[in-house]
Amino acid sequence: MAASIYHIWWARNLRIFQNTSQQKEALYNRIVQEVRCSTSSWRRIPKTVANQRMAVEWECAEHIFTS
């Protein structure tokens, strides 16, 4: 959630103060990349079906799960 807010606010400021805009897809991709980078440092996440589904969807590394 914090990554989304940060990048949306950043795009807003870019549009207001520099009179430039960013495509929605580019903004979305920046948010997804930020979340993927954050999840790469996660450890000891319980290996539940819901967590595994999320990991596949977000392309997270398998090492985040506990054995």
DSSP file (Angstrom, degrees, kcal/mol; ACC not computed):
  #  RESIDUE AA STRUCTURE BP1 BP2  ACC     N-H-->O    O-->H-N    N-H-->O    O-->H-N    TCO  KAPPA ALPHA  PHI   PSI    X-CA   Y-CA   Z-CA
    1    1 A M     >        0   0    0      0, 0.0     4,-2.4     0, 0.0     5,-0.2   0.000 360.0 360.0 360.0 -43.7    0.0    0.0    0.0
    2    2 A A  H  >  +     0   0    0      1,-0.2     4,-2.7     2,-0.2     5,-0.2   0.886 360.0  53.1 -61.8 -38.5    2.8    2.4    0.9
    3    3 A A  H  > S+     0   0    0      2,-0.2     4,-2.3     1,-0.2     5,-0.2   0.905 109.0  49.8 -63.0 -40.5    4.5    1.8   -2.5
    4    4 A S  H  > S+     0   0    0      2,-0.2     4,-2.5     1,-0.2     5,-0.3   0.946 112.4  46.1 -62.6 -48.8    1.2    2.6   -4.3
    5    5 A I  H  X S+     0   0    0     -4,-2.4     4,-2.5     1,-0.2     5,-0.2   0.926 112.8  50.5 -61.1 -45.6    0.7    5.9   -2.4
    6    6 A Y  H  X S+     0   0    0     -4,-2.7     4,-2.5     1,-0.2    -1,-0.2   0.940 113.9  43.0 -58.7 -49.5    4.3    7.0   -2.8
    7    7 A H  H  X S+     0   0    0     -4,-2.3     4,-2.3     2,-0.2    -1,-0.2   0.858 113.9  50.3 -71.2 -35.0    4.3    6.4   -6.6
    8    8 A I  H  X S+     0   0    0     -4,-2.5     4,-2.2    -5,-0.2    -1,-0.2   0.920 113.0  47.2 -66.5 -42.2    0.9    7.9   -7.2
    9    9 A W  H  X S+     0   0    0     -4,-2.5     4,-2.6    -5,-0.3    -2,-0.2   0.904 111.2  51.9 -63.6 -41.3    1.9   11.0   -5.2
   10   10 A W  H  X S+     0   0    0     -4,-2.5     4,-2.2    -5,-0.2    -2,-0.2   0.917 110.3  47.9 -60.9 -44.6    5.2   11.2   -7.1
   11   11 A A  H  X S+     0   0    0     -4,-2.3     4,-2.1     2,-0.2    -1,-0.2   0.879 110.8  52.2 -65.2 -38.0    3.3   11.1  -10.4
   12   12 A R  H  X S+     0   0    0     -4,-2.2     4,-2.5     2,-0.2    -2,-0.2   0.937 110.5  46.7 -61.8 -47.9    0.9   13.8   -9.2
   13   13 A N  H  X>S+     0   0    0     -4,-2.6     4,-2.9     1,-0.2     5,-0.6   0.878 110.4  53.7 -63.9 -37.4    3.8   16.1   -8.2
   14   14 A L  H  X5S+     0   0    0     -4,-2.2     4,-1.5    -5,-0.2     6,-1.5   0.920 111.7  45.4 -60.8 -44.0    5.5   15.4  -11.6
   15   15 A R  H  <5S+     0   0    0     -4,-2.1     4,-0.5     4,-0.2    -2,-0.2   0.907 119.9  39.4 -67.0 -42.7    2.3   16.4  -13.4
   16   16 A I  H  <5S+     0   0    0     -4,-2.5    -2,-0.2    -5,-0.1    -3,-0.2   0.943 126.4  29.4 -75.0 -49.2    1.7   19.5  -11.3
   17   17 A F  H  <5S+     0   0    0     -4,-2.9    -3,-0.2    -5,-0.2    -2,-0.2   0.734 132.1  29.7 -91.5 -24.0    5.2   20.9  -10.8
   18   18 A Q  S  <<S-     0   0    0     -4,-1.5    -3,-0.2    -5,-0.6    -1,-0.2   0.382  95.7-128.6-116.1   2.2    7.0   19.8  -14.0
   19   19 A N        +     0   0    0     -4,-0.5     2,-0.3    -6,-0.2    -4,-0.2   0.833  69.6 118.3  54.2  37.2    4.0   19.8  -16.3
   20   20 A T        -     0   0    0     -6,-1.5     2,-0.3    -9,-0.1    -2,-0.2  -0.947  47.9-153.2-128.0 152.4    4.8   16.2  -17.4
   21   21 A S        -     0   0    0     -2,-0.3     2,-0.4    -3,-0.1    -9,-0.1  -0.834   6.0-139.0-124.3 164.0    2.7   13.1  -17.1
   22   22 A Q        -     0   0    0     -2,-0.3    -7,-0.0   -11,-0.1     5,-0.0  -0.954  29.0-107.0-122.1 140.5    3.4    9.4  -16.9
   23   23 A Q     >  -     0   0    0     -2,-0.4     4,-2.1     1,-0.1     5,-0.2  -0.311  26.8-122.2 -62.6 147.2    1.4    6.7  -18.6
   24   24 A K  H  > S+     0   0    0      1,-0.2     4,-2.6     2,-0.2     5,-0.2   0.882 112.8  54.0 -58.5 -39.4   -0.8    4.6  -16.3
   25   25 A E  H  > S+     0   0    0      1,-0.2     4,-2.6     2,-0.2    -1,-0.2   0.891 107.2  50.3 -64.7 -38.9    0.9    1.4  -17.3
   26   26 A A  H  > S+     0   0    0      2,-0.2     4,-2.0     1,-0.2    -1,-0.2   0.904 111.3  48.6 -65.6 -41.0    4.3    2.9  -16.5
   27   27 A L  H  X S+     0   0    0     -4,-2.1     4,-2.0     2,-0.2    -2,-0.2   0.927 111.8  49.3 -63.7 -45.1    3.1    3.9  -13.0
   28   28 A Y  H  X S+     0   0    0     -4,-2.6     4,-2.6     1,-0.2    -2,-0.2   0.921 110.2  51.0 -59.1 -45.3    1.6    0.5  -12.5
   29   29 A N  H  X S+     0   0    0     -4,-2.6     4,-2.4     1,-0.2    -1,-0.2   0.863 107.9  52.7 -63.4 -36.4    4.9   -1.2  -13.5
   30   30 A R  H  X S+     0   0    0     -4,-2.0     4,-2.1     2,-0.2    -1,-0.2   0.907 110.6  47.6 -64.4 -41.3    6.8    1.0  -11.1
   31   31 A I  H  X S+     0   0    0     -4,-2.0     4,-2.3     2,-0.2    -2,-0.2   0.934 112.6  48.2 -65.6 -45.8    4.6    0.0   -8.2
   32   32 A V  H  X S+     0   0    0     -4,-2.6     4,-2.5     1,-0.2    -2,-0.2   0.914 111.6  50.2 -61.1 -43.4    4.8   -3.7   -9.1
   33   33 A Q  H  X S+     0   0    0     -4,-2.4     4,-2.4     1,-0.2    -1,-0.2   0.907 109.6  51.3 -62.2 -41.8    8.6   -3.5   -9.4
   34   34 A E  H  X S+     0   0    0     -4,-2.1     4,-2.1     2,-0.2    -1,-0.2   0.913 111.2  47.3 -61.6 -43.6    8.8   -1.8   -6.0
   35   35 A V  H  X S+     0   0    0     -4,-2.3     4,-2.5     2,-0.2    -2,-0.2   0.910 110.9  51.6 -66.3 -42.0    6.7   -4.5   -4.3
   36   36 A R  H  X S+     0   0    0     -4,-2.5     4,-1.1     1,-0.2    -2,-0.2   0.912 109.9  49.5 -61.5 -41.9    8.7   -7.3   -5.9
   37   37 A C  H  < S+     0   0    0     -4,-2.4     4,-0.4     1,-0.2     3,-0.3   0.905 111.4  49.8 -63.6 -40.1   12.0   -5.7   -4.7
   38   38 A S  H >< S+     0   0    0     -4,-2.1     3,-1.3     1,-0.2     4,-0.3   0.907 107.8  52.7 -65.0 -41.7   10.5   -5.4   -1.2
   39   39 A T  H >< S+     0   0    0     -4,-2.5     3,-1.3     1,-0.3    -1,-0.2   0.730  92.6  73.8 -69.7 -20.0    9.3   -9.0   -1.1
   40   40 A S  T 3< S+     0   0    0     -4,-1.1    -1,-0.3    -3,-0.3    -2,-0.2   0.739  97.1  49.6 -66.5 -19.5   12.8  -10.3   -2.1
   41   41 A S  T <  S+     0   0    0     -3,-1.3    -1,-0.3    -4,-0.4    -2,-0.2   0.487  86.4 112.3 -96.0  -3.5   13.9   -9.5    1.5
   42   42 A W    <   -     0   0    0     -3,-1.3     2,-0.3    -4,-0.3     3,-0.1  -0.379  43.6-179.4 -68.5 147.6   11.1  -11.3    3.2
   43   43 A R        +     0   0    0      1,-0.1    21,-0.2    -2,-0.1    22,-0.1  -0.967  51.7  24.0-142.2 157.5   11.8  -14.4    5.2
   44   44 A R        +     0   0    0     19,-0.4    21,-0.2    -2,-0.3    -1,-0.1   0.822  67.1 163.6  59.8  39.3    9.9  -16.9    7.3
   45   45 A I  B     -a   65   0A   0     19,-3.2    21,-2.1    -3,-0.1    -1,-0.2  -0.746  47.4-105.3 -83.1 131.7    6.5  -16.5    5.7
   46   46 A P        -     0   0    0      0, 0.0     2,-1.8     0, 0.0     5,-0.1  -0.328  28.1-123.7 -59.0 137.9    4.2  -19.4    6.5
   47   47 A K        +     0   0    0     19,-0.2     2,-0.2     4,-0.1    18,-0.0  -0.539  53.8 151.3 -87.7  74.6    3.8  -21.7    3.5
   48   48 A T     >  -     0   0    0     -2,-1.8     4,-2.5     1,-0.1     5,-0.2  -0.565  59.7-109.4 -97.9 166.9    0.0  -21.6    3.2
   49   49 A V  H  > S+     0   0    0      1,-0.2     4,-2.4     2,-0.2     5,-0.2   0.917 119.8  50.0 -61.7 -43.5   -2.1  -22.0    0.0
   50   50 A A  H  > S+     0   0    0      1,-0.2     4,-2.1     2,-0.2    -1,-0.2   0.913 112.1  47.0 -63.1 -43.2   -3.0  -18.3    0.1
   51   51 A N  H  > S+     0   0    0      2,-0.2     4,-2.3     1,-0.2    -1,-0.2   0.890 112.1  50.2 -66.7 -39.0    0.6  -17.2    0.6
   52   52 A Q  H  X S+     0   0    0     -4,-2.5     4,-2.2     2,-0.2    -2,-0.2   0.895 109.3  51.9 -65.7 -39.3    1.8  -19.5   -2.2
   53   53 A R  H  X S+     0   0    0     -4,-2.4     4,-2.4     1,-0.2    -2,-0.2   0.922 110.9  47.9 -61.9 -44.2   -0.9  -18.2   -4.6
   54   54 A M  H  X S+     0   0    0     -4,-2.1     4,-2.6     1,-0.2    -2,-0.2   0.905 109.8  52.9 -62.1 -42.3    0.2  -14.6   -3.8
   55   55 A A  H  <>S+     0   0    0     -4,-2.3     5,-2.8     1,-0.2     4,-0.4   0.890 110.8  46.4 -63.2 -39.9    3.9  -15.5   -4.4
   56   56 A V  H ><5S+     0   0    0     -4,-2.2     3,-0.8     3,-0.2    -1,-0.2   0.935 113.1  49.5 -66.5 -45.4    3.1  -17.0   -7.8
   57   57 A E  H 3<5S+     0   0    0     -4,-2.4    -2,-0.2     1,-0.2    -1,-0.2   0.882 118.7  37.8 -62.2 -39.6    1.0  -14.0   -8.8
   58   58 A W  T 3<5S-     0   0    0     -4,-2.6    -1,-0.2    -5,-0.2    -2,-0.2   0.374 109.6-121.4 -94.1   4.2    3.6  -11.5   -7.7
   59   59 A E  T < 5 +     0   0    0     -3,-0.8    -3,-0.2    -4,-0.4     2,-0.2   0.905  50.0 171.6  57.2  46.1    6.6  -13.7   -9.0
   60   60 A C      < -     0   0    0     -5,-2.8    -1,-0.2    -6,-0.2     2,-0.1  -0.485  37.7 -97.6 -82.9 156.2    8.2  -13.8   -5.5
   61   61 A A    >   -     0   0    0     -2,-0.2     3,-1.1     1,-0.1     4,-0.1  -0.421  23.5-127.5 -73.1 149.9   11.1  -16.1   -4.8
   62   62 A E  G >  S+     0   0    0      1,-0.2     3,-1.5     2,-0.1    -1,-0.1   0.715  98.4  78.5 -69.5 -22.0   10.4  -19.4   -3.1
   63   63 A H  G 3  S+     0   0    0      1,-0.3   -19,-0.4   -20,-0.0    -1,-0.2   0.562  73.8  78.3 -68.5  -7.1   13.0  -18.7   -0.3
   64   64 A I  G <  S+     0   0    0     -3,-1.1   -19,-3.2   -21,-0.2    -1,-0.3   0.711  80.7  85.2 -73.9 -18.1   10.5  -16.4    1.5
   65   65 A F  B <  S-a   45   0A   0     -3,-1.5   -21,-0.2   -21,-0.2     2,-0.2  -0.550  79.0-122.5 -89.5 148.1    8.7  -19.4    2.9
   66   66 A T              0   0    0    -21,-2.1   -19,-0.2    -2,-0.2    -1,-0.1  -0.487 360.0 360.0 -78.0 158.1    9.5  -21.4    6.0
   67   67 A S              0   0    0     -2,-0.2    -1,-0.1   -21,-0.1    -2,-0.0   0.470 360.0 360.0 -78.3 360.0   10.1  -25.1    5.6
